[in-house]
Amino acid sequence: MHNVTKWAFGSLLVCSGVWATSQSTPLTQWVQDQDSAQFTTEVAAPPEYSNAIESLEVAIEDTRFNTQNRVHSLRLKRIIYYLSEAREFEQRNWQFNRDDSLERANAILRHHRMKTGQGHAL
């Protein structure tokens, strides 16, 4: 009886392996089609952000950062970090967290502008 159980289990394992192999080609084609469709939609429609995020991006572009200065480089990295967090929070519709991240980035940018004599109005 033990040998019959081994034989039945082995046969079942071999048959399921053959079946899975025969089904893998359409499955891989389906996955590739889904990936390419998702990629084209991501390329075709970039996410749109609120005016607050866009205005902060413009303010960052208008501000001079000396990347050779360690403090300036650190401020810029922190601003970019908070800006990327704000983008993520906006995509998830977490308005409070987005506003908090924008406030932090604006505070760092305002501080940088005051310390470097570039003005303080944002």
C-alpha positions in Angstrom: 0.0 0.0 0.0 2.9 2.3 0.8 4.4 1.9 -2.7 1.0 2.6 -4.3 0.8 5.9 -2.4 4.3 6.9 -3.5 3.5 6.0 -7.1 0.2 8.0 -7.0 1.8 11.0 -5.4 4.8 10.9 -7.8 2.5 10.7 -10.8 0.4 13.6 -9.5 3.5 15.7 -9.0 4.9 15.0 -12.5 1.5 15.7 -14.2 1.1 19.0 -12.3 4.6 20.0 -13.3 3.9 19.3 -17.0 0.6 21.2 -16.8 2.3 24.2 -15.1 5.0 24.3 -17.7 2.5 24.2 -20.6 0.6 27.1 -19.0 3.6 29.3 -18.3 3.9 30.6 -21.8 0.5 32.3 -21.9 1.1 33.5 -18.4 4.4 35.2 -19.2 2.9 36.8 -22.3 0.0 38.1 -20.1 2.4 39.5 -17.5 4.5 41.2 -20.3 1.3 42.7 -21.8 0.2 44.0 -18.4 3.7 45.5 -17.7 3.8 47.2 -21.1 0.3 48.5 -20.7 1.1 49.9 -17.3 4.3 51.4 -18.6 2.5 53.2 -21.4 -0.1 54.6 -19.1 2.6 55.8 -16.7 4.5 57.5 -19.5 1.4 58.9 -21.1 -0.1 60.5 -18.0 2.3 61.9 -15.5 0.8 62.7 -12.1 -0.5 66.3 -11.6 0.3 68.0 -8.4 -1.3 70.9 -6.5 -0.4 74.5 -7.0 1.4 74.5 -3.6 3.8 71.8 -4.7 4.4 73.4 -8.1 5.0 76.8 -6.6 7.6 75.3 -4.2 9.3 73.6 -7.1 9.5 77.0 -8.9 10.9 78.6 -5.7 13.6 75.9 -5.4 14.6 76.5 -9.0 14.9 80.2 -8.4 17.1 79.8 -5.3 20.9 79.4 -5.6 22.5 76.5 -3.8 26.3 76.2 -3.6 26.7 72.4 -3.8 30.3 72.7 -2.7 29.1 74.1 0.7 28.1 71.2 2.9 25.4 73.1 4.7 23.8 74.3 1.4 23.9 70.7 0.1 22.3 69.4 3.2 19.5 72.0 3.1 18.8 71.1 -0.6 18.7 67.4 0.2 16.2 68.0 3.0 14.0 70.2 0.9 13.9 67.6 -1.9 13.1 64.9 0.7 10.2 66.9 2.1 9.0 67.7 -1.5 9.0 64.1 -2.5 7.1 63.2 0.7 4.5 65.9 -0.2 4.1 64.4 -3.6 3.6 60.9 -2.2 1.1 62.2 0.4 -0.9 64.1 -2.3 -1.1 60.9 -4.5 -2.6 59.2 -1.4 -5.0 62.1 -0.7 -3.3 62.7 2.7 -3.8 66.5 2.7 -2.7 67.1 6.3 0.6 65.2 5.9 1.2 66.9 2.5 0.7 70.3 4.0 3.0 69.5 6.9 5.8 68.3 4.5 5.3 71.5 2.4 5.6 73.7 5.5 8.8 72.0 6.5 10.3 72.4 3.0 9.2 76.0 2.9 10.7 76.7 6.3 14.1 75.3 5.3 14.0 77.2 2.0 13.0 80.4 3.7 15.9 79.9 6.2 18.3 79.3 3.4 17.2 82.4 1.5 17.6 84.5 4.6 21.1 83.1 5.4 22.3 83.6 1.9 20.8 87.0 1.3 18.4 85.9 -1.4 15.4 87.4 0.3 12.8 85.7 2.5 9.5 86.0 0.6 7.9 82.8 -0.6 
